[in-house]
Amino acid sequence: MTEGRAWQGDWKTRLYARVREHGYDSLTAFAEARPTTSLVALAQELGPDDVAGVQIFSGLVAEAERSKRLTRLVRGQLVRELSAYLPQGWPGVLTAELRLEVAIALGQWFAYTPETHKERVDRASDALLAHPPPAGWRPLSSEDELLRTLLPDNEV
């Protein structure tokens, strides 16, 4: 993709028009129908030449803030990162290579976390490393039981 094209014109209007063309009323509904799909892949599906992953995330954050479901979005982003970096699920043995993949997934998760949730994500990441989930654990949605334990909803 030519990065500049994504930012030309009224990209928010274009983004939501594409979401509606795909049959969804919100970007959240579109993304939640594809819970393990990366932000980049979501952007490519909506507009391979003029939508960027960061635009998807920006829209998702805005919708989550309005609906007071930001924690759910944050959990959902971990699902996306784990799907990308640990497609076979959580490793039973952390070899050097797998340790790097875990670190990248958790680092990406932290990077895509709104400031309001960074401390909670940091604690949840520490908990995952201190007490690893069962080998093969691969959350498929933001509603995964272990994810909800690590990062429970707290919005009011």
Secondary structure, 3 states (H helix, E strand, C coil): CCHHHHCCCCHHHHHHHHHHHCCCCCHHHHHHCCCCCCHHHHHHHHCCCCCCHHHHHHHHHHHHHHHCCHHHHHHHHHHHHHHHHCCCCCCCCCCHHHHHHHHHHHHHHHHCCCHHHHHHHHHHHHHHHHCCCCCCCCCCCCCCHHHHHHCCCCCC
